[in-house]
Amino acid sequence: MKLAQALGIRDKQVVAFVGGGGKTTAMFRLADELVTQGKCVVTTTTTRIFASQIQLAPKHWRLERGDWRLQMQQLRAALHNSRHLLIVGATTEDGKAFGVAPEMIDALVALEDEMDVVLVEADGSRMRPFKAPAEHEPVIPHSTTLLVPVVGIDTVGKTLTDAHVHRAERVAQILNVPLGTILENEHIARVIANVNGGLKNKPASARVVPLINKVENAEQRRAAREIAVELLRNDSIDAVAIGAVKDSALPITALQSRVSAVILAAGGSTRMRGQIKQLLPWGDTTFVGNAVRVAQASQVNEIVVVTGNRAQEVKTAIEQWGEIRVIHNPAWETGRASSVRSGIGALAANSSAAIFINADQPFLSPRVLDAILETFSATRAPIVVPVYEGGTGSPVLFARELFDELNALQGEQGGRDLLERYRAHLARVEIADARAGLDLDTPEEYAAAQRIRGDD
């Protein structure tokens, strides 16, 4: 996907890039994408910029000392003649240009009719892929609406020294590790998510979307996903973009965000002839306990269990799996739609999607859930469905933009109606083990499933 899509760029935003590992490339890549969309973009810096980097902009404007109001008038005219204008300060003898004061950037934002987006490089990294900021940095304008901490994945496996890390001593202080430590995924995540690291000087209302850059192979993708999982434990971080911004065609290969699991365990099991499916024994637990265990072993960020019929027994059956949010649906007898609404109502506000898990799929595995999550991260499709031997099944992921439509369902209506409505926008995940899609409705199906499990 494009960088603009991954970062959720809207009009009148101010985006500040900090960190190392490709800030300047990311800023100009985003500018190019926005110009292609017909936007008017200003790029600038509050630090310094090299002469070679200045040449990346089609046109640049140098602020001079003097009458700021006059320069703003001239700047308005310049913006009318260029969709992308780089604004810099005075130039040094070696060709570098100083940055502009953050107050000037705040003033630029007031030129609402002339520009759509302002992009700011807010610190330097001396060409290193990883850093921690000094006392005087980053210099982030108050008007910033999106903060993008950048890191190069090539940092992983390197030693914590000035040869590989800008301000290595500060990184060591944040991590409380000695210089020379081999940098691992969790080290990268901890620095980015630290208020003295990637979140330093973040304006209170700004969104945060870290960019893990230079991700080009399977091993790097695995490392980036692990870093993203750790970063998303911090509520200040909205999502994590993963990719290689030097690739203009596909700069972002995944956007990881928080996804919740909603386990539907409220039904009356009318075809089970007196037994309730969610409480049926399965190995050392029950069907609902197994569903919780599978979700816990996956990469979902939170788990909500919706109860209804024999709610207290269901709640007791999952107590052994730790602190799980359990929501009782008093209207469970009205049908499945009421349980879907109950689940959605209990989700964290920063959850970007929900994957709905039936409690009666005993062969479901964490691998299936993670495959669905990875497909959502790569495609950002509004609905992601698993495919078992050619047919779609459960569990199904729905993006937050469809929650209102899910809430409008009634009775026994389920997500199938939305699957049909959004058929052209579905993302499908082929699942090799068709048993994962089996849901059990009768005592005979339960007995058959036990025999299959015994065969394992």
C-alpha positions as CSV (number, residue, x, y, z in Angstrom):
1,M,0.0,0.0,0.0
2,K,1.0,3.6,-0.4
3,L,2.6,5.5,2.5
4,A,-0.3,8.0,2.5
5,Q,-2.8,5.3,3.0
6,A,-0.8,3.6,5.8
7,L,-0.4,6.9,7.7
8,G,-4.0,7.8,7.2
9,I,-3.1,11.2,5.8
10,R,-6.0,13.7,5.6
11,D,-6.1,17.4,4.6
12,K,-4.7,20.0,6.9
13,Q,-2.4,17.6,8.7
14,V,1.1,18.4,10.0
15,V,3.3,15.3,9.9
16,A,6.6,15.2,11.9
17,F,9.2,12.5,11.1
18,V,11.8,11.7,13.8
19,G,14.4,8.9,14.4
20,G,16.6,7.4,11.8
21,G,16.7,4.9,9.0
22,G,15.1,6.8,6.1
23,K,13.2,9.9,7.5
24,T,14.1,12.1,4.5
25,T,13.2,9.4,2.0
26,A,9.9,8.8,3.7
27,M,9.1,12.5,3.8
28,F,9.7,13.0,0.1
29,R,8.0,9.7,-0.8
30,L,4.9,10.9,1.0
31,A,5.1,14.3,-0.7
32,D,5.2,12.6,-4.1
33,E,2.2,10.5,-3.3
34,L,0.2,13.4,-2.1
35,V,1.1,15.6,-5.1
36,T,-0.1,12.7,-7.3
37,Q,-3.4,12.9,-5.5
38,G,-3.6,16.6,-6.4
39,K,-2.6,17.9,-3.0
40,C,-0.5,20.9,-2.3
41,V,2.4,19.9,0.0
42,V,5.0,21.8,1.9
43,T,8.1,19.9,3.1
44,T,10.5,21.5,5.6
45,T,12.8,20.7,8.5
46,T,13.5,22.1,12.0
47,T,17.1,20.7,11.8
48,R,19.4,20.7,8.9
49,I,19.1,19.3,5.4
50,F,21.9,18.4,2.9
51,A,22.3,20.0,-0.5
52,S,21.6,16.6,-2.2
53,Q,18.4,16.2,-0.2
54,I,17.3,19.7,-1.2
55,Q,17.5,18.6,-4.8
56,L,14.8,15.9,-4.1
57,A,12.2,18.7,-4.1
58,P,11.0,20.1,-7.4
59,K,11.2,23.6,-6.0
60,H,12.6,25.1,-2.8
61,W,12.1,28.4,-1.0
62,R,14.8,29.9,1.3
63,L,13.5,31.9,4.2
64,E,15.6,35.0,4.8
65,R,16.0,37.2,7.9
66,G,13.6,40.2,7.7
67,D,9.9,41.0,7.3
68,W,8.2,37.7,8.0
69,R,4.8,39.0,6.8
70,L,6.3,40.1,3.5
71,Q,7.8,36.6,3.1
72,M,4.5,35.0,3.8
73,Q,2.9,37.0,1.0
74,Q,5.7,35.9,-1.3
75,L,5.3,32.3,-0.1
76,R,1.6,32.3,-0.9
77,A,2.5,33.2,-4.5
78,A,5.1,30.5,-4.7
79,L,2.7,27.9,-3.4
80,H,0.3,28.8,-6.2
81,N,3.0,27.9,-8.7
82,S,4.2,24.6,-7.2
83,R,2.3,21.6,-5.8
84,H,5.4,20.7,-3.7
85,L,7.5,23.3,-2.1
86,L,10.5,22.7,0.2
87,I,11.1,25.5,2.7
88,V,14.5,25.8,4.3
89,G,16.5,28.4,6.2
90,A,19.9,30.0,5.5
91,T,22.5,27.9,3.6
92,T,25.9,27.1,5.0
93,E,29.2,27.1,3.0
94,D,29.1,23.4,2.5
95,G,25.7,23.5,1.0
96,K,23.6,22.4,4.0
97,A,20.5,24.4,4.8
98,F,19.4,25.3,8.3
99,G,15.9,24.4,9.4
100,V,13.1,26.8,10.1
101,A,11.7,27.6,13.6
102,P,8.7,25.5,14.7
103,E,6.7,28.7,15.2
104,M,7.1,29.5,11.5
105,I,5.8,26.1,10.7
106,D,2.8,26.7,12.9
107,A,2.3,30.0,11.0
108,L,2.5,28.1,7.7
109,V,-0.4,25.9,8.8
110,A,-2.6,29.0,8.9
111,L,-2.2,29.3,5.1
112,E,-5.2,26.9,4.8
113,D,-6.1,28.0,1.3
114,E,-2.6,27.5,-0.1
115,M,-1.6,24.1,1.2
116,D,-3.1,20.7,2.2
117,V,-0.4,19.0,4.2
118,V,2.9,20.1,5.9
119,L,5.7,17.5,6.3
120,V,8.5,18.1,8.7
121,E,11.8,16.4,9.4
122,A,12.1,17.2,13.1
123,D,15.6,15.8,14.0
124,G,18.8,14.3,12.5
125,S,20.4,10.9,12.8
126,R,23.8,11.3,10.9
127,M,22.7,8.6,8.5
128,R,22.3,6.0,11.3
129,P,19.2,3.7,11.2
130,F,18.5,4.1,14.9
131,K,18.8,6.8,17.5
132,A,17.7,8.4,20.7
133,P,17.2,12.2,20.8
134,A,19.5,14.7,22.6
135,E,18.2,17.2,25.1
136,H,17.6,19.8,22.4
137,E,15.6,17.5,20.1
138,P,13.4,16.7,18.4
139,V,12.0,20.1,17.5
140,I,8.4,19.3,16.8
141,P,5.9,22.0,15.9
142,H,2.9,22.4,18.3
143,S,0.6,22.1,15.3
144,T,1.8,18.5,14.6
145,T,-1.1,16.1,14.2
146,L,0.9,13.0,13.3
147,L,4.2,11.8,14.7
148,V,6.1,9.2,12.7
149,P,9.2,7.7,14.5
150,V,11.3,5.9,11.9
151,V,13.8,3.1,12.4
152,G,15.7,0.9,9.9
153,I,15.2,-2.8,10.5
154,D,18.9,-3.3,9.7
155,T,19.5,-2.1,13.3
156,V,18.5,-5.5,14.6
157,G,21.6,-7.7,15.3
158,K,24.0,-4.7,15.3
159,T,26.0,-3.7,18.4
160,L,24.9,-0.7,20.4
161,T,27.8,1.6,19.5
162,D,28.1,4.9,17.8
163,A,29.1,3.1,14.6
164,H,25.6,1.8,14.2
165,V,23.4,4.0,16.5
166,H,23.2,7.8,16.7
167,R,23.6,8.8,20.4
168,A,24.3,5.2,21.4
169,E,24.9,6.2,25.0
170,R,21.4,7.7,25.3
171,V,19.9,4.5,23.9
172,A,21.9,2.5,26.5
173,Q,20.5,4.7,29.2
174,I,16.9,4.3,28.0
175,L,17.3,0.5,27.8
176,N,19.5,0.2,31.0
177,V,22.0,-2.0,29.1
178,P,25.7,-1.6,28.5
179,L,27.2,-0.2,25.3
180,G,28.1,-3.0,22.9
181,T,24.9,-4.9,23.6
182,I,23.5,-6.8,20.6
183,L,20.3,-5.0,19.6
184,E,17.2,-7.2,19.5
185,N,13.6,-6.6,18.5
186,E,12.5,-5.7,22.0
187,H,15.2,-3.1,22.4
188,I,14.0,-1.3,19.2
189,A,10.4,-1.4,20.4
190,R,11.3,-0.1,23.9
191,V,13.2,2.9,22.6
192,I,10.5,3.9,20.0
193,A,7.8,3.7,22.7
194,N,9.7,5.6,25.3
195,V,8.9,9.2,26.2
196,N,12.6,9.9,26.0
197,G,12.9,8.1,22.8
198,G,10.5,8.0,19.8
199,L,7.7,9.7,21.7
200,K,9.8,12.6,23.0
201,N,8.1,16.0,22.7
202,K,5.0,14.5,21.2
203,P,2.1,17.0,21.1
204,A,-0.7,15.7,23.4
205,S,-3.3,15.3,20.6
206,A,-0.9,13.9,17.9
207,R,-1.4,10.4,16.6
208,V,1.6,8.2,16.5
209,V,2.4,5.7,13.7
210,P,6.0,4.4,13.8
211,L,7.6,3.4,10.5
212,I,9.8,0.3,10.4
213,N,11.8,0.9,7.2
214,K,14.1,-1.2,5.0
215,V,12.1,-4.3,5.4
216,E,12.8,-6.4,2.3
217,N,12.9,-10.1,3.1
218,A,11.0,-12.7,5.1
219,E,13.3,-12.6,8.1
220,Q,13.1,-8.9,8.3
221,R,9.3,-9.0,8.0
222,R,9.2,-11.4,11.0
223,A,11.4,-9.1,13.0
224,A,9.3,-6.1,12.1
225,R,6.0,-7.8,13.0
226,E,7.5,-8.7,16.4
227,I,8.5,-5.1,17.0
228,A,5.1,-4.0,16.0
229,V,3.4,-6.3,18.4
230,E,5.4,-4.9,21.2
231,L,4.8,-1.3,20.1
232,L,1.1,-1.8,20.1
233,R,1.1,-2.6,23.8
234,N,1.6,1.1,24.2
235,D,-1.8,2.9,24.0
236,S,0.0,6.1,22.6
237,I,0.7,4.2,19.4
238,D,-2.1,4.0,16.9
239,A,-0.6,1.6,14.3
240,V,2.8,0.5,12.9
241,A,3.7,0.8,9.2
242,I,6.2,-1.8,7.8
243,G,7.9,-1.6,4.5
244,A,10.8,-0.1,2.4
245,V,9.9,3.4,1.4
246,K,12.6,3.5,-1.4
247,D,10.1,1.3,-3.3
248,S,7.8,3.7,-5.0
249,A,5.3,1.1,-6.2
250,L,4.8,-0.6,-2.8
251,P,6.5,1.4,0.0
252,I,4.4,-0.2,2.7
253,T,3.8,-4.0,2.9
254,A,1.9,-4.1,6.1
255,L,0.1,-1.8,8.6
256,Q,-0.3,-3.5,11.9
257,S,-2.9,-2.2,14.3
258,R,-4.9,-3.5,17.3
259,V,-7.3,-6.3,16.5
260,S,-9.7,-7.7,19.1
261,A,-11.1,-11.2,19.3
262,V,-14.8,-11.5,20.1
263,I,-15.7,-15.1,21.2
264,L,-19.4,-15.7,20.8
265,A,-20.5,-18.1,23.6
266,A,-24.0,-17.1,24.3
267,G,-26.2,-19.5,22.3
268,G,-28.8,-22.0,23.5
269,S,-27.4,-25.0,21.5
270,T,-30.9,-26.1,20.6
271,R,-29.7,-28.9,18.3
272,M,-27.5,-30.4,21.0
273,R,-30.5,-32.0,22.7
274,G,-30.0,-30.6,26.2
275,Q,-26.3,-30.0,26.1
276,I,-24.7,-26.5,25.7
277,K,-21.9,-26.5,23.2
278,Q,-19.7,-23.9,24.8
279,L,-19.4,-26.1,28.0
280,L,-18.8,-29.4,26.2
281,P,-15.5,-31.1,27.4
282,W,-12.6,-30.8,25.0
283,G,-9.3,-32.2,26.1
284,D,-8.4,-30.6,29.4
285,T,-10.9,-27.8,29.0
286,T,-14.2,-26.9,27.4
287,F,-15.1,-25.6,23.9
288,V,-15.2,-22.0,25.2
289,G,-12.0,-22.6,27.2
290,N,-10.3,-23.9,24.0
291,A,-11.5,-20.8,22.0
292,V,-9.9,-18.6,24.7
293,R,-6.7,-20.6,24.7
294,V,-6.4,-20.3,20.9
295,A,-7.0,-16.6,20.9
296,Q,-4.5,-16.1,23.7
297,A,-1.8,-17.9,21.6
298,S,-2.5,-15.7,18.6
299,Q,-1.5,-12.1,17.9
300,V,-4.9,-10.5,18.8
301,N,-4.6,-7.6,21.2
302,E,-7.6,-8.2,23.4
303,I,-10.2,-10.9,24.0
304,V,-13.8,-10.4,24.8
305,V,-16.1,-13.3,25.6
306,V,-19.9,-12.8,25.1
307,T,-22.0,-15.0,27.4
308,G,-25.8,-15.5,27.5
309,N,-27.2,-19.0,28.2
310,R,-25.8,-20.3,31.5
311,A,-23.5,-17.3,31.7
312,Q,-22.0,-18.0,35.1
313,E,-21.0,-21.5,34.2
314,V,-19.4,-20.2,31.0
315,K,-17.5,-17.5,33.0
316,T,-16.3,-20.1,35.5
317,A,-15.1,-22.4,32.6
318,I,-12.6,-19.7,31.4
319,E,-11.4,-18.5,34.8
320,Q,-8.3,-20.7,34.5
321,W,-7.2,-18.7,31.4
322,G,-6.5,-15.5,33.4
323,E,-8.1,-12.0,33.1
324,I,-10.5,-12.2,30.2
325,R,-13.1,-9.6,29.6
326,V,-16.5,-11.3,29.9
327,I,-19.6,-9.5,28.7
328,H,-23.1,-10.8,29.5
329,N,-25.7,-10.4,26.7
330,P,-29.1,-10.4,28.5
331,A,-30.9,-10.4,25.1
332,W,-29.1,-13.6,23.8
333,E,-32.4,-15.3,23.1
334,T,-33.2,-12.8,20.4
335,G,-30.4,-14.1,18.2
336,R,-26.8,-13.9,17.2
337,A,-27.0,-10.2,16.2
338,S,-27.5,-9.1,19.8
339,S,-24.2,-11.0,20.8
340,V,-22.4,-9.3,18.0
341,R,-23.6,-5.9,19.3
342,S,-22.6,-6.7,22.8
343,G,-19.1,-7.7,21.7
344,I,-18.6,-4.6,19.6
345,G,-19.8,-2.4,22.5
346,A,-17.1,-3.8,24.8
347,L,-14.1,-3.3,22.5
348,A,-11.3,-0.9,23.2
349,A,-11.7,2.4,21.4
350,N,-8.3,2.0,19.7
351,S,-9.2,-1.4,18.2
352,S,-9.1,-1.2,14.4
353,A,-11.0,-4.5,13.7
354,A,-12.6,-7.4,15.4
355,I,-12.3,-11.1,14.5
356,F,-15.5,-13.0,15.5
357,I,-14.8,-16.5,16.8
358,N,-17.5,-19.2,17.3
359,A,-17.0,-21.2,20.5
360,D,-17.9,-24.4,18.7
361,Q,-14.9,-24.6,16.4
362,P,-12.6,-27.0,18.4
363,F,-10.0,-27.4,15.7
364,L,-9.4,-23.7,15.2
365,S,-5.7,-22.8,15.7
366,P,-3.7,-19.7,16.4
367,R,-2.1,-20.1,13.0
368,V,-5.5,-19.5,11.4
369,L,-6.1,-16.4,13.4
370,D,-2.7,-15.0,12.7
371,A,-3.1,-15.7,8.9
372,I,-6.3,-13.6,9.0
373,L,-4.5,-10.9,11.0
374,E,-1.6,-10.8,8.6
375,T,-3.9,-10.6,5.6
376,F,-5.7,-7.6,7.2
377,S,-2.3,-5.9,7.9
378,A,-1.2,-6.4,4.3
379,T,-4.5,-5.5,2.5
380,R,-6.5,-3.4,5.0
381,A,-9.6,-5.0,3.5
382,P,-12.8,-4.3,5.4
383,I,-13.6,-8.0,5.7
384,V,-11.2,-10.9,5.8
385,V,-12.5,-14.5,5.6
386,P,-10.9,-17.9,5.7
387,V,-11.4,-20.3,2.9
388,Y,-11.6,-24.1,3.6
389,E,-11.6,-26.4,0.6
390,G,-13.1,-23.7,-1.6
391,G,-15.8,-22.4,0.8
392,T,-15.7,-19.5,3.1
393,G,-16.1,-20.0,6.8
394,S,-15.3,-18.7,10.3
395,P,-13.8,-16.8,12.0
396,V,-14.4,-13.6,10.1
397,L,-12.6,-10.3,10.6
398,F,-14.5,-7.0,10.2
399,A,-12.7,-3.6,10.1
400,R,-14.0,-0.8,12.4
401,E,-15.6,1.0,9.5
402,L,-18.2,-1.7,9.4
403,F,-19.1,-1.8,13.1
404,D,-22.1,0.5,12.6
405,E,-23.5,-1.9,10.0
406,L,-22.8,-4.9,12.3
407,N,-24.7,-3.1,15.0
408,A,-27.7,-2.7,12.7
409,L,-28.1,-6.4,12.3
410,Q,-31.1,-8.0,14.0
411,G,-32.2,-11.5,15.1
412,E,-30.2,-14.3,13.7
413,Q,-28.6,-12.1,11.1
414,G,-24.9,-12.5,11.1
415,G,-22.0,-11.2,9.2
416,R,-23.0,-13.2,6.1
417,D,-25.2,-10.4,5.0
418,L,-22.2,-8.0,5.0
419,L,-20.1,-10.6,3.2
420,E,-22.5,-10.5,0.4
421,R,-22.8,-6.7,0.4
422,Y,-19.0,-6.3,0.3
423,R,-18.1,-9.3,-1.8
424,A,-16.0,-7.2,-4.2
425,H,-13.9,-5.9,-1.3
426,L,-13.3,-9.2,0.6
427,A,-9.8,-10.5,1.3
428,R,-9.7,-14.3,1.4
429,V,-7.2,-16.5,3.2
430,E,-6.7,-20.1,2.1
431,I,-6.5,-22.5,5.1
432,A,-4.8,-25.8,4.4
433,D,-6.4,-27.7,7.3
434,A,-10.1,-27.8,6.6
435,R,-10.8,-29.2,10.1
436,A,-10.2,-25.7,11.5
437,G,-13.5,-24.6,9.9
438,L,-15.6,-27.3,11.4
439,D,-18.4,-26.0,13.7
440,L,-20.4,-28.6,15.7
441,D,-24.2,-28.4,16.1
442,T,-25.3,-32.0,17.1
443,P,-24.2,-34.7,19.5
444,E,-23.3,-36.8,16.5
445,E,-20.9,-34.1,15.1
446,Y,-19.4,-33.8,18.6
447,A,-18.8,-37.5,18.8
448,A,-17.2,-37.5,15.4
449,A,-14.9,-34.6,16.4
450,Q,-13.8,-36.5,19.5
451,R,-12.9,-39.5,17.3
452,I,-10.9,-37.2,15.0
453,R,-9.1,-35.7,18.0
454,G,-8.3,-39.1,19.2
455,D,-6.7,-39.9,15.9
456,D,-4.3,-37.0,16.4
